[in-house]
Amino acid sequence: MPKSYTFEALGLLHGTPDTALANIATLAALIFGVPLSCVTVVDRPQGRQHIAAGIGPLADLLDPAGLPLEHSVCRFVQDAGSTVAISDLQSDPRTADNPVLLAAGLRSYIGSPIHALTGKAVGTICCMSQSPRNWTPRDIAMLEHLAANVDAVVRLRALERQTSTTDARMQDDRVRRAGYAAHLGHEIRTPLTGIVAATRLLGQASDPAQTTRLVGLLDRSASKLLHFVSDVMDLAEVDGADAVVEEVPLSLRDLMADLLSGMRPAADAKGIALHLDDRLGAVRHRGDAATLSTVMRKVLGNAIRFTDEGSVTLRLQEDAYGQVLIDVIDTGCGVAPAFHDALFEEFEAAEPNAARAHGGTGLGLAIVRRMIEGMDGSITLRSTPGHGATVAIALPLQPVVELAVAI
């Protein structure tokens, strides 16, 4: 399955309607002989219903900014997860007082769910008319076939985007890897030079204070070298063809709470508060616990390292497309927009001054990006200098269906 994308990312919202979606909506309007046929997206977190394609004489009545959710009929389709047919909107208690329907003189409705790549119902293909109508089982079956075609368009657009992104990434990687050996040599030579120099001087040292300083230099240089080698090994493992995602049922709330507990000593040492903002609740998902733990340790470690005062908050929630969103929000020094994309590439870091002050190999977020992409997810950065940073991770994790056990 291709990665999960929002309709906005696929170019299916807030712009020129996708030709394929417009053709399907047109076909629906012709089949049912209605003045309005739409492909909609119901965005509950934002409280809006958006139009991906609207066809028919009444299409001009559609607000480009979308509808408030309380005026949406399509939300009932999303709630049901199946086709909803309303023969008379003015006599149905769910819609009788809807001011948008009354103003447009719309009287009947039929809508079938369309889906994100996660399988979640995210909107509808729907038809509406200005007179009451008894929708038949044949009408329902035809609309559900059209909804399946909308789902196919979404999958196709996702594959096209993923292919384009992968091609561009491979080209960038070829350019970057050309200087890989030089980077490796520099990162290894610097701590090794310190180790060799300190070792030689230790043999000549007679002053206990000097010995202590040299031992400290040895420890710091060895730690830096070990950290770098570990990151290189992690990157090689993630890039390996045999990397496997092992999904098991897990509670993201519990996993993240445990990770924050493990990071608390590092945060306490700097006087930084750690918070968990959980909006998922008790729901469990199928995911790779080991990979998620590695990713979050690196992201949280980065946030703590670049935050000198304030807090780091880990927020869990679900978006309108059924993706799990994991945001790590810090009150640190922030990152200029010019550096946002580069931070996820090998041997790249924040602005030079910040990188020197806070350390790091320049591989941590590159490893994180590879791991996230291995789980069909995405990672982005939102930040401005002096105003902290938010690392935003989106993952198409499937919720676990808990079956009741009869006693």
BAZA-37142 format. One record per residue (C-alpha): residue number from 1; residue in three letters; x, y, z. Coordinates in steps of 0.1 Angstrom, whole numbers, plus 2048, in hexadecimal, padded with zeros to 3 digits. Example, Ala and Ser with C-alpha at 12.3 -4.5 7.8 and 13.67 -1.06 7.14 Angstrom:
2
<1, 'ALA', <87B, 7D3, 84E>>,
<2, 'SER', <889, 7F5, 847>>,
//
This chain:
407
<1, 'MET', <800, 800, 800>>,
<2, 'PRO', <80D, 823, 7F8>>,
<3, 'LYS', <812, 83C, 814>>,
<4, 'SER', <7F4, 84D, 822>>,
<5, 'TYR', <7EF, 872, 818>>,
<6, 'THR', <7D5, 88C, 81F>>,
<7, 'PHE', <7BF, 897, 802>>,
<8, 'GLU', <7D1, 8B9, 804>>,
<9, 'ALA', <7F3, 8A8, 7FF>>,
<10, 'LEU', <7E5, 895, 7E1>>,
<11, 'GLY', <7D8, 8B5, 7D1>>,
<12, 'LEU', <7B4, 8A9, 7D5>>,
<13, 'LEU', <7A9, 8C7, 7EA>>,
<14, 'HIS', <7AB, 8ED, 7EA>>,
<15, 'GLY', <7B3, 8F1, 7C5>>,
<16, 'THR', <7A8, 8E8, 7A2>>,
<17, 'PRO', <793, 8C8, 7A6>>,
<18, 'ASP', <7A4, 8A8, 79D>>,
<19, 'THR', <798, 89E, 77A>>,
<20, 'ALA', <792, 87A, 784>>,
<21, 'LEU', <77D, 884, 7A2>>,
<22, 'ALA', <76A, 89E, 78E>>,
<23, 'ASN', <762, 883, 774>>,
<24, 'ILE', <755, 86B, 78E>>,
<25, 'ALA', <73F, 886, 79D>>,
<26, 'THR', <732, 88F, 77B>>,
<27, 'LEU', <72A, 86B, 774>>,
<28, 'ALA', <717, 869, 794>>,
<29, 'ALA', <703, 888, 78C>>,
<30, 'LEU', <6FA, 87A, 769>>,
<31, 'ILE', <6F1, 857, 777>>,
<32, 'PHE', <6DA, 865, 792>>,
<33, 'GLY', <6CE, 884, 77F>>,
<34, 'VAL', <6D5, 89B, 79C>>,
<35, 'PRO', <6DF, 8C0, 79C>>,
<36, 'LEU', <6FB, 8BB, 7B5>>,
<37, 'SER', <716, 89F, 7B9>>,
<38, 'CYS', <734, 8A3, 7CF>>,
<39, 'VAL', <753, 892, 7DC>>,
<40, 'THR', <758, 89E, 800>>,
<41, 'VAL', <771, 89B, 81C>>,
<42, 'VAL', <764, 89D, 840>>,
<43, 'ASP', <780, 8AC, 856>>,
<44, 'ARG', <774, 8A7, 87A>>,
<45, 'PRO', <793, 8B5, 88B>>,
<46, 'GLN', <78E, 8D6, 878>>,
<47, 'GLY', <768, 8D5, 87A>>,
<48, 'ARG', <763, 8D9, 854>>,
<49, 'GLN', <757, 8C7, 836>>,
<50, 'HIS', <76B, 8CE, 816>>,
<51, 'ILE', <762, 8C9, 7F2>>,
<52, 'ALA', <77B, 8B6, 7DC>>,
<53, 'ALA', <765, 8B7, 7BD>>,
<54, 'GLY', <742, 8C6, 7B8>>,
<55, 'ILE', <72D, 8C1, 799>>,
<56, 'GLY', <70B, 8CD, 78D>>,
<57, 'PRO', <6F6, 8ED, 789>>,
<58, 'LEU', <6F7, 8F2, 7AF>>,
<59, 'ALA', <71D, 8EE, 7B2>>,
<60, 'ASP', <721, 914, 7B3>>,
<61, 'LEU', <70F, 914, 7D5>>,
<62, 'LEU', <72C, 901, 7E4>>,
<63, 'ASP', <742, 916, 7FB>>,
<64, 'PRO', <767, 911, 7F1>>,
<65, 'ALA', <770, 914, 816>>,
<66, 'GLY', <759, 8F6, 81E>>,
<67, 'LEU', <73C, 8F1, 836>>,
<68, 'PRO', <73C, 8F2, 85C>>,
<69, 'LEU', <739, 8CF, 868>>,
<70, 'GLU', <717, 8D4, 878>>,
<71, 'HIS', <709, 8DC, 855>>,
<72, 'SER', <718, 8BD, 845>>,
<73, 'VAL', <702, 8A0, 83A>>,
<74, 'CYS', <720, 88C, 830>>,
<75, 'ARG', <72B, 889, 854>>,
<76, 'PHE', <70F, 870, 859>>,
<77, 'VAL', <71E, 85A, 83E>>,
<78, 'GLN', <740, 85B, 850>>,
<79, 'ASP', <72F, 853, 871>>,
<80, 'ALA', <71D, 835, 862>>,
<81, 'GLY', <73B, 829, 84D>>,
<82, 'SER', <722, 81F, 832>>,
<83, 'THR', <70A, 82F, 819>>,
<84, 'VAL', <6F0, 846, 826>>,
<85, 'ALA', <6D0, 84E, 812>>,
<86, 'ILE', <6B8, 869, 81D>>,
<87, 'SER', <698, 86B, 808>>,
<88, 'ASP', <68C, 88C, 817>>,
<89, 'LEU', <6A5, 8A3, 828>>,
<90, 'GLN', <68A, 8BA, 836>>,
<91, 'SER', <678, 89E, 848>>,
<92, 'ASP', <697, 88C, 855>>,
<93, 'PRO', <69E, 898, 879>>,
<94, 'ARG', <6C4, 898, 872>>,
<95, 'THR', <6C1, 8B2, 856>>,
<96, 'ALA', <69E, 8C2, 859>>,
<97, 'ASP', <6AC, 8E3, 868>>,
<98, 'ASN', <6CD, 8E4, 853>>,
<99, 'PRO', <6CE, 909, 846>>,
<100, 'VAL', <6E6, 900, 829>>,
<101, 'LEU', <6CE, 8E6, 81B>>,
<102, 'LEU', <6B0, 8FC, 820>>,
<103, 'ALA', <6C0, 91A, 80F>>,
<104, 'ALA', <6C9, 904, 7F1>>,
<105, 'GLY', <6A8, 8F3, 7F0>>,
<106, 'LEU', <6B8, 8D0, 7F2>>,
<107, 'ARG', <6A0, 8B4, 7FB>>,
<108, 'SER', <6B1, 892, 7F7>>,
<109, 'TYR', <6D4, 884, 7FC>>,
<110, 'ILE', <6E8, 864, 7F6>>,
<111, 'GLY', <70C, 860, 800>>,
<112, 'SER', <726, 844, 801>>,
<113, 'PRO', <746, 845, 814>>,
<114, 'ILE', <768, 84A, 804>>,
<115, 'HIS', <788, 840, 816>>,
<116, 'ALA', <7AC, 84A, 81E>>,
<117, 'LEU', <7C7, 831, 819>>,
<118, 'THR', <7C4, 828, 83E>>,
<119, 'GLY', <7A1, 81A, 836>>,
<120, 'LYS', <790, 836, 84A>>,
<121, 'ALA', <771, 845, 83B>>,
<122, 'VAL', <77B, 869, 836>>,
<123, 'GLY', <75F, 877, 820>>,
<124, 'THR', <745, 86E, 806>>,
<125, 'ILE', <73A, 86E, 7E2>>,
<126, 'CYS', <717, 87C, 7E5>>,
<127, 'CYS', <6F9, 887, 7D0>>,
<128, 'MET', <6DD, 89F, 7D9>>,
<129, 'SER', <6BD, 8AA, 7C8>>,
<130, 'GLN', <6A3, 8C5, 7CD>>,
<131, 'SER', <686, 8AD, 7D1>>,
<132, 'PRO', <67F, 88F, 7E8>>,
<133, 'ARG', <68C, 86E, 7DA>>,
<134, 'ASN', <68A, 84A, 7E5>>,
<135, 'TRP', <6AD, 83C, 7DF>>,
<136, 'THR', <6AD, 818, 7D3>>,
<137, 'PRO', <6C5, 7FC, 7DB>>,
<138, 'ARG', <6D1, 7FF, 7B7>>,
<139, 'ASP', <6D9, 824, 7BD>>,
<140, 'ILE', <6ED, 81B, 7DC>>,
<141, 'ALA', <700, 800, 7CA>>,
<142, 'MET', <709, 817, 7AD>>,
<143, 'LEU', <715, 833, 7C5>>,
<144, 'GLU', <72A, 81A, 7D9>>,
<145, 'HIS', <73B, 810, 7B8>>,
<146, 'LEU', <743, 834, 7B1>>,
<147, 'ALA', <750, 838, 7D4>>,
<148, 'ALA', <768, 81B, 7CE>>,
<149, 'ASN', <775, 82D, 7AF>>,
<150, 'VAL', <77C, 84C, 7C4>>,
<151, 'ASP', <790, 836, 7DC>>,
<152, 'ALA', <7A3, 829, 7BE>>,
<153, 'VAL', <7AB, 84D, 7B3>>,
<154, 'VAL', <7B8, 854, 7D6>>,
<155, 'ARG', <7CF, 835, 7D5>>,
<156, 'LEU', <7DB, 83F, 7B2>>,
<157, 'ARG', <7E4, 863, 7BD>>,
<158, 'ALA', <7F6, 856, 7DB>>,
<159, 'LEU', <80B, 83D, 7C6>>,
<160, 'GLU', <813, 859, 7AE>>,
<161, 'ARG', <81E, 870, 7CA>>,
<162, 'GLN', <832, 855, 7DB>>,
<163, 'THR', <844, 84C, 7BB>>,
<164, 'SER', <84C, 870, 7B3>>,
<165, 'THR', <859, 876, 7D7>>,
<166, 'THR', <86E, 856, 7D6>>,
<167, 'ASP', <87E, 85F, 7B5>>,
<168, 'ALA', <887, 882, 7C2>>,
<169, 'ARG', <894, 874, 7E2>>,
<170, 'MET', <8AA, 85B, 7D0>>,
<171, 'GLN', <8B9, 876, 7BB>>,
<172, 'ASP', <8C0, 88B, 7D9>>,
<173, 'ASP', <8CF, 86D, 7EB>>,
<174, 'ARG', <8E7, 867, 7CE>>,
<175, 'VAL', <8F4, 88A, 7D0>>,
<176, 'ARG', <8F7, 889, 7F6>>,
<177, 'ARG', <908, 867, 7F7>>,
<178, 'ALA', <923, 874, 7DF>>,
<179, 'GLY', <931, 886, 7FE>>,
<180, 'TYR', <929, 86A, 816>>,
<181, 'ALA', <94D, 85D, 81A>>,
<182, 'ALA', <95A, 880, 821>>,
<183, 'HIS', <93F, 885, 83C>>,
<184, 'LEU', <947, 863, 84C>>,
<185, 'GLY', <96C, 86B, 84C>>,
<186, 'HIS', <967, 88C, 85D>>,
<187, 'GLU', <94F, 87F, 878>>,
<188, 'ILE', <966, 862, 880>>,
<189, 'ARG', <987, 875, 87F>>,
<190, 'THR', <97D, 891, 897>>,
<191, 'PRO', <976, 87B, 8B6>>,
<192, 'LEU', <993, 863, 8AD>>,
<193, 'THR', <9AB, 881, 8AD>>,
<194, 'GLY', <9A0, 88A, 8D0>>,
<195, 'ILE', <9A3, 866, 8DB>>,
<196, 'VAL', <9C6, 862, 8CD>>,
<197, 'ALA', <9D2, 883, 8DB>>,
<198, 'ALA', <9C4, 87D, 8FD>>,
<199, 'THR', <9D3, 85A, 8FE>>,
<200, 'ARG', <9F6, 867, 8F6>>,
<201, 'LEU', <9F4, 883, 90F>>,
<202, 'LEU', <9E8, 86B, 92A>>,
<203, 'GLY', <A08, 858, 928>>,
<204, 'GLN', <A1B, 878, 930>>,
<205, 'ALA', <A03, 887, 94A>>,
<206, 'SER', <A0E, 88B, 96E>>,
<207, 'ASP', <9F4, 8A4, 97A>>,
<208, 'PRO', <9D4, 894, 987>>,
<209, 'ALA', <9BF, 8B2, 97A>>,
<210, 'GLN', <9CE, 8AE, 957>>,
<211, 'THR', <9C7, 888, 958>>,
<212, 'THR', <9A3, 88F, 961>>,
<213, 'ARG', <99F, 8A7, 944>>,
<214, 'LEU', <9AE, 88F, 92C>>,
<215, 'VAL', <998, 872, 938>>,
<216, 'GLY', <97A, 889, 933>>,
<217, 'LEU', <986, 891, 90F>>,
<218, 'LEU', <989, 86B, 909>>,
<219, 'ASP', <966, 864, 916>>,
<220, 'ARG', <956, 880, 901>>,
<221, 'SER', <969, 876, 8E1>>,
<222, 'ALA', <961, 852, 8E6>>,
<223, 'SER', <93C, 859, 8ED>>,
<224, 'LYS', <93A, 86F, 8CE>>,
<225, 'LEU', <94A, 854, 8B8>>,
<226, 'LEU', <933, 839, 8C7>>,
<227, 'HIS', <914, 84F, 8C1>>,
<228, 'PHE', <91E, 856, 89D>>,
<229, 'VAL', <926, 831, 895>>,
<230, 'SER', <904, 827, 8A5>>,
<231, 'ASP', <8F2, 840, 88F>>,
<232, 'VAL', <904, 834, 86F>>,
<233, 'MET', <8FB, 810, 878>>,
<234, 'ASP', <8D7, 81A, 87E>>,
<235, 'LEU', <8D5, 82C, 85D>>,
<236, 'ALA', <8E4, 80E, 84B>>,
<237, 'GLU', <8CB, 7F6, 85B>>,
<238, 'VAL', <8AE, 80C, 852>>,
<239, 'ASP', <8BA, 80F, 82E>>,
<240, 'GLY', <8BF, 7E9, 82C>>,
<241, 'ALA', <8A8, 7D4, 816>>,
<242, 'ASP', <8A0, 7BD, 833>>,
<243, 'ALA', <892, 7D8, 849>>,
<244, 'VAL', <870, 7CA, 855>>,
<245, 'VAL', <853, 7DC, 867>>,
<246, 'GLU', <846, 7C6, 882>>,
<247, 'GLU', <823, 7D1, 88C>>,
<248, 'VAL', <812, 7C7, 8AC>>,
<249, 'PRO', <7F5, 7D5, 8C0>>,
<250, 'LEU', <801, 7F1, 8D7>>,
<251, 'SER', <7F5, 80E, 8EB>>,
<252, 'LEU', <805, 82E, 8DE>>,
<253, 'ARG', <7FC, 840, 8FE>>,
<254, 'ASP', <80E, 826, 913>>,
<255, 'LEU', <82C, 824, 8FC>>,
<256, 'MET', <831, 84A, 8FB>>,
<257, 'ALA', <82C, 84D, 921>>,
<258, 'ASP', <848, 833, 926>>,
<259, 'LEU', <85F, 845, 90E>>,
<260, 'LEU', <859, 867, 91F>>,
<261, 'SER', <861, 857, 940>>,
<262, 'GLY', <882, 84A, 932>>,
<263, 'MET', <88B, 86D, 925>>,
<264, 'ARG', <881, 87F, 945>>,
<265, 'PRO', <8A4, 87E, 955>>,
<266, 'ALA', <8B3, 890, 937>>,
<267, 'ALA', <897, 8AA, 938>>,
<268, 'ASP', <89A, 8AF, 95E>>,
<269, 'ALA', <8BF, 8B5, 95B>>,
<270, 'LYS', <8B7, 8D4, 945>>,
<271, 'GLY', <898, 8DE, 959>>,
<272, 'ILE', <881, 8D6, 93B>>,
<273, 'ALA', <85D, 8CA, 941>>,
<274, 'LEU', <850, 8AC, 92D>>,
<275, 'HIS', <82B, 8A8, 925>>,
<276, 'LEU', <815, 88E, 914>>,
<277, 'ASP', <7F6, 89C, 903>>,
<278, 'ASP', <7E3, 87C, 8FA>>,
<279, 'ARG', <7C4, 881, 8E4>>,
<280, 'LEU', <7C2, 85C, 8D9>>,
<281, 'GLY', <7B6, 84E, 8FA>>,
<282, 'ALA', <7B5, 828, 900>>,
<283, 'VAL', <7B3, 81E, 8DB>>,
<284, 'ARG', <7CF, 806, 8D0>>,
<285, 'HIS', <7E0, 805, 8AE>>,
<286, 'ARG', <7F5, 7EC, 89B>>,
<287, 'GLY', <819, 7F9, 898>>,
<288, 'ASP', <83E, 7F1, 89B>>,
<289, 'ALA', <845, 7F8, 8C0>>,
<290, 'ALA', <86B, 7F5, 8BC>>,
<291, 'THR', <86D, 80D, 89E>>,
<292, 'LEU', <855, 826, 8AE>>,
<293, 'SER', <86A, 826, 8CE>>,
<294, 'THR', <88A, 82C, 8BB>>,
<295, 'VAL', <87A, 848, 8A7>>,
<296, 'MET', <86B, 85A, 8C5>>,
<297, 'ARG', <88B, 857, 8DA>>,
<298, 'LYS', <89E, 868, 8BF>>,
<299, 'VAL', <883, 883, 8B9>>,
<300, 'LEU', <87E, 889, 8DF>>,
<301, 'GLY', <8A4, 889, 8E4>>,
<302, 'ASN', <8A8, 8A4, 8C9>>,
<303, 'ALA', <88C, 8B9, 8D9>>,
<304, 'ILE', <89C, 8B8, 8FB>>,
<305, 'ARG', <8BF, 8BF, 8EE>>,
<306, 'PHE', <8B4, 8DE, 8DB>>,
<307, 'THR', <89D, 8EB, 8F7>>,
<308, 'ASP', <8AF, 8FF, 913>>,
<309, 'GLU', <890, 909, 926>>,
<310, 'GLY', <86A, 903, 925>>,
<311, 'SER', <85B, 8E1, 91B>>,
<312, 'VAL', <858, 8C5, 902>>,
<313, 'THR', <835, 8B8, 8FB>>,
<314, 'LEU', <82C, 897, 8E9>>,
<315, 'ARG', <809, 899, 8DA>>,
<316, 'LEU', <7F6, 87B, 8CD>>,
<317, 'GLN', <7D6, 87F, 8B7>>,
<318, 'GLU', <7C5, 872, 898>>,
<319, 'ASP', <7BF, 887, 879>>,
<320, 'ALA', <7A0, 887, 862>>,
<321, 'TYR', <7B0, 86C, 84C>>,
<322, 'GLY', <7B5, 852, 868>>,
<323, 'GLN', <7DB, 859, 86B>>,
<324, 'VAL', <7EB, 85A, 88E>>,
<325, 'LEU', <7FC, 87B, 893>>,
<326, 'ILE', <81A, 87D, 8AB>>,
<327, 'ASP', <826, 8A1, 8B1>>,
<328, 'VAL', <845, 8A9, 8C6>>,
<329, 'ILE', <842, 8CE, 8D0>>,
<330, 'ASP', <85F, 8E0, 8E1>>,
<331, 'THR', <866, 903, 8EC>>,
<332, 'GLY', <88A, 903, 8E0>>,
<333, 'CYS', <89F, 918, 8CA>>,
<334, 'GLY', <88B, 910, 8AA>>,
<335, 'VAL', <897, 90A, 887>>,
<336, 'ALA', <896, 922, 869>>,
<337, 'PRO', <87F, 916, 84C>>,
<338, 'ALA', <89D, 914, 835>>,
<339, 'PHE', <8AB, 8F7, 849>>,
<340, 'HIS', <88A, 8E3, 84E>>,
<341, 'ASP', <88E, 8CA, 831>>,
<342, 'ALA', <8B3, 8C6, 835>>,
<343, 'LEU', <8B0, 8BB, 859>>,
<344, 'PHE', <8A2, 899, 84D>>,
<345, 'GLU', <8C0, 892, 837>>,
<346, 'GLU', <8E1, 881, 840>>,
<347, 'PHE', <8FC, 897, 851>>,
<348, 'GLU', <8E5, 8B5, 852>>,
<349, 'ALA', <8DE, 8C8, 872>>,
<350, 'ALA', <8CD, 8E8, 87D>>,
<351, 'GLU', <8DE, 90A, 879>>,
<352, 'PRO', <904, 907, 87E>>,
<353, 'ASN', <903, 91A, 89F>>,
<354, 'ALA', <8E7, 905, 8AE>>,
<355, 'ALA', <8F7, 8E5, 8A2>>,
<356, 'ARG', <919, 8EE, 8B2>>,
<357, 'ALA', <908, 8F8, 8D3>>,
<358, 'HIS', <8F2, 8D9, 8D6>>,
<359, 'GLY', <906, 8BE, 8C4>>,
<360, 'GLY', <8F9, 8A1, 8AF>>,
<361, 'THR', <906, 88C, 892>>,
<362, 'GLY', <8EE, 899, 877>>,
<363, 'LEU', <8E0, 876, 872>>,
<364, 'GLY', <8C5, 873, 88D>>,
<365, 'LEU', <8A8, 882, 879>>,
<366, 'ALA', <8B3, 871, 859>>,
<367, 'ILE', <8B0, 850, 86B>>,
<368, 'VAL', <88E, 85B, 879>>,
<369, 'ARG', <882, 864, 856>>,
<370, 'ARG', <88C, 843, 848>>,
<371, 'MET', <87B, 830, 864>>,
<372, 'ILE', <85B, 844, 861>>,
<373, 'GLU', <85A, 83F, 83B>>,
<374, 'GLY', <85F, 81A, 841>>,
<375, 'MET', <83E, 81B, 854>>,
<376, 'ASP', <82E, 82D, 837>>,
<377, 'GLY', <82D, 84D, 84B>>,
<378, 'SER', <83A, 871, 847>>,
<379, 'ILE', <84D, 889, 85D>>,
<380, 'THR', <84E, 8AF, 85A>>,
<381, 'LEU', <85C, 8CC, 86F>>,
<382, 'ARG', <84A, 8ED, 878>>,
<383, 'SER', <860, 907, 888>>,
<384, 'THR', <86D, 92A, 888>>,
<385, 'PRO', <88C, 937, 89A>>,
<386, 'GLY', <885, 940, 8BE>>,
<387, 'HIS', <863, 930, 8BF>>,
<388, 'GLY', <86A, 90B, 8C4>>,
<389, 'ALA', <863, 8EF, 8AC>>,
<390, 'THR', <849, 8D4, 8A5>>,
<391, 'VAL', <853, 8B3, 895>>,
<392, 'ALA', <833, 8A5, 886>>,
<393, 'ILE', <831, 880, 87F>>,
<394, 'ALA', <813, 870, 86C>>,
<395, 'LEU', <80F, 84A, 86C>>,
<396, 'PRO', <7F3, 835, 85C>>,
<397, 'LEU', <7F0, 81E, 87A>>,
<398, 'GLN', <7D2, 807, 879>>,
<399, 'PRO', <7BD, 808, 899>>,
<400, 'VAL', <7B8, 7E6, 8AA>>,
<401, 'VAL', <794, 7DA, 8AA>>,
<402, 'GLU', <78E, 7CD, 8CD>>,
<403, 'LEU', <775, 7AF, 8CC>>,
<404, 'ALA', <75E, 7AA, 8E9>>,
<405, 'VAL', <761, 787, 8F9>>,
<406, 'ALA', <741, 776, 903>>,
<407, 'ILE', <742, 768, 927>>,
//
